[in-house]
């Protein structure tokens, strides 16, 4: 059976070494087959080019359609002539996103999936089609980053040039909780509340943000000097 799915951008080419259970040296590669799960109508084929060199197999994996998942099955012989089989599952996902103002994300889609697993992200965002709803996911990440910036702006220049791990965790926890429209499970909700408390401590100055920059002070305005003097009147007012 295939293990955890391997993430791939549609335009990316992966060079993936594959292993066959208990086989240290592969002497012949019999076949490599690719089957799409049929999640995306009219999905492009996943292109897989195998290479056998020095007893090891590497697959060059390219193309495929955003949202589709593909199962790769490879069959090979070992040095004793025994046949072995292995499977890989590839999830093709467009993982690029930016903030509405063009700003850099603090947490990428790949990092979000790595933190919470592909299966949970599917549960949170699947609208019945069997794949990640990218719009829902990006919307939650945008909202979470905006909340983080609103709190950090009290102490630091935002957006941050390089988000540290603590900020990545906060954005991930807030976005994850938002993706449960009927209410986040207890553990997820508790983590989101803990992250909000972290933001409040950052806002108050109790929790520093590594590598964050304090905003530059506004330039001082020149003082306006008022010199004392006498009030002058026209000559016609003398004597009054």
C-alpha positions in Angstrom: 0.0 0.0 0.0 1.1 3.6 -0.6 2.3 5.5 2.5 1.8 9.2 3.1 1.2 11.2 0.0 4.1 13.2 -1.5 3.2 16.8 -2.3 4.1 18.2 -5.7 3.5 21.5 -7.4 1.9 21.2 -10.9 5.0 22.9 -12.5 7.5 21.1 -10.3 9.7 18.1 -11.3 10.5 15.7 -8.4 13.5 13.4 -8.5 12.4 10.7 -6.1 14.5 7.7 -5.0 12.3 4.6 -4.5 13.0 1.6 -2.3 11.6 -1.9 -2.5 10.9 -3.7 0.7 14.0 -5.8 1.7 15.7 -5.2 -1.6 19.2 -3.6 -1.4 20.1 -3.9 -5.0 17.8 -3.7 -8.0 19.0 -5.5 -11.1 16.0 -5.0 -13.4 13.0 -2.6 -13.5 10.0 -4.3 -15.0 7.3 -1.6 -15.1 6.2 1.7 -13.7 2.5 2.4 -13.9 0.6 5.6 -13.0 -3.1 5.7 -12.1 -5.1 8.9 -11.3 -7.7 8.7 -8.6 -10.2 10.7 -10.8 -10.7 13.6 -8.4 -10.3 16.2 -11.2 -12.3 15.9 -14.4 -10.0 15.9 -17.4 -6.9 15.8 -15.2 -3.5 15.8 -17.0 -1.4 12.7 -16.9 1.4 12.5 -14.3 4.6 11.9 -16.2 7.0 9.5 -14.6 10.5 8.6 -16.0 12.4 5.9 -14.2 16.1 5.5 -14.0 18.0 2.5 -12.8 21.7 3.3 -11.9 24.1 1.4 -9.7 21.3 -0.9 -8.3 19.0 2.0 -7.3 15.9 3.4 -8.9 15.0 7.1 -9.2 11.8 8.5 -10.6 11.6 11.9 -12.3 7.9 13.0 -11.7 6.5 15.9 -13.5 3.2 17.5 -14.7 -0.2 16.4 -13.3 -3.2 18.6 -12.4 -3.8 20.7 -9.3 -6.1 18.8 -6.9 -5.5 15.3 -8.4 -3.8 12.4 -6.6 -1.9 9.7 -8.5 -0.7 6.2 -7.5 2.6 5.1 -8.9 3.3 1.4 -8.9 6.8 0.1 -9.7 7.9 -3.5 -10.1 11.6 -4.6 -10.1 13.9 -7.6 -9.6 16.6 -7.9 -7.0 20.0 -9.5 -7.3 18.5 -13.0 -6.6 15.8 -12.7 -9.2 13.0 -12.1 -6.7 10.3 -9.7 -7.8 9.4 -6.8 -5.6 6.8 -4.0 -5.8 6.5 -0.6 -4.3 3.9 2.2 -4.4 4.0 6.0 -4.1 1.1 8.4 -3.9 1.6 11.8 -5.3 -0.7 14.7 -4.4 -0.5 17.6 -6.9 -1.3 20.9 -5.2 -0.8 24.5 -6.2 0.9 25.7 -3.0 1.6 29.3 -4.1 -0.2 32.2 -2.4 0.4 35.8 -1.3 -1.3 38.3 0.9 -3.9 40.5 -0.8 -1.4 43.4 -0.8 1.2 41.1 -2.4 3.0 40.5 0.9 5.0 37.3 1.6 3.1 34.6 3.6 4.4 33.8 7.0 3.3 30.1 6.6 3.3 28.3 3.2 0.7 25.8 2.3 3.4 23.1 2.3 4.3 24.1 5.9 0.7 24.1 6.9 0.1 20.6 5.5 3.4 19.4 7.1 2.2 20.6 10.5 -1.3 19.2 10.4 -1.0 16.3 7.8 -2.6 16.1 4.4 -5.5 14.0 5.7 -6.6 16.6 8.3 -6.3 19.4 5.8 -8.5 17.5 3.4 -11.1 17.0 6.2 -11.0 20.7 7.0 -11.3 22.0 3.4 -12.9 19.3 1.2 -16.2 20.5 -0.1 -17.2 17.0 -1.4 -14.9 16.8 -4.3 -12.1 14.8 -2.6 -9.4 17.4 -2.7 -8.2 20.5 -0.8 -10.3 23.6 -1.5 -7.4 26.0 -2.0 -9.6 29.1 -1.7 -10.8 28.1 1.8 -7.2 27.3 2.9 -5.7 30.5 1.6 -8.6 32.6 3.0 -7.9 31.1 6.5 -4.2 31.8 6.2 -4.8 35.4 5.1 -7.1 36.0 8.0 -4.7 34.4 10.5 -1.7 36.5 9.3 -3.8 39.7 9.4 -4.7 39.0 13.0 -1.1 38.3 13.9 0.1 41.5 12.1 -2.6 43.6 13.9 -1.2 42.5 17.3 2.5 42.7 16.4 2.2 46.1 14.9 2.0 47.6 18.4 5.7 46.6 18.9 7.2 45.8 15.5 7.3 46.8 11.9 5.0 44.6 9.9 4.9 42.6 7.8 7.9 40.7 9.2 10.7 40.2 6.7 11.3 36.7 8.0 8.7 35.0 10.2 10.2 33.0 13.1 8.8 29.7 14.2 6.6 31.2 16.9 4.8 33.3 14.4 4.5 30.4 12.0 2.9 28.4 14.9 0.5 31.2 15.7 -0.7 31.6 12.1 -1.0 27.9 11.7 -3.1 27.4 14.8 -5.4 30.3 14.0 -6.0 29.2 10.4 -6.5 25.6 11.5 -9.3 26.6 13.9 -11.0 28.8 11.4 -11.2 25.9 8.9 -13.6 24.1 11.2 -16.8 26.0 10.4 -19.0 24.1 12.9 -16.5 24.7 15.7 -13.0 23.4 16.2 -12.4 20.2 18.3 -11.3 20.9 21.8 -7.6 20.4 21.2 -7.6 22.6 18.1 -9.6 25.3 19.8 -7.3 25.2 22.9 -4.2 25.7 20.7 -5.8 28.6 18.9 -6.7 30.3 22.2 -3.1 29.7 23.4 -1.8 31.4 20.3 -4.1 34.3 20.8 -2.7 34.7 24.3 0.8 34.7 22.8 -0.3 37.5 20.5 -1.6 39.5 23.4 1.7 39.0 25.2 3.6 40.1 22.1 1.4 43.2 21.8 2.1 44.1 25.5 5.8 43.5 25.1 5.9 40.6 27.4 6.9 38.1 24.7 9.6 39.3 22.2 9.5 38.1 18.6 12.9 36.9 17.4 14.4 38.9 14.5 11.5 41.3 14.4 12.4 45.0 13.8 11.2 47.8 16.0 9.6 50.5 13.7 11.7 53.5 13.1 10.8 56.6 15.1 9.0 59.3 13.3 11.3 62.3 12.5 11.1 65.1 15.0 9.3 68.2 13.9 11.2 71.5 14.2 10.0 73.5 17.2 8.2 76.8 16.4 9.8 79.6 18.5 7.7 82.7 19.5 9.8 85.7 20.5 8.3 88.3 22.8 7.8 91.9 21.5 5.7 95.1 21.5 2.6 95.6 19.5 2.9 98.4 16.9 0.1 100.9 16.2 -0.3 103.4 13.4 0.7 107.0 14.4 -3.0 108.1 14.2 -3.7 106.1 17.3 -1.2 107.9 19.5 -2.8 109.1 22.7 -5.3 106.4 22.9 
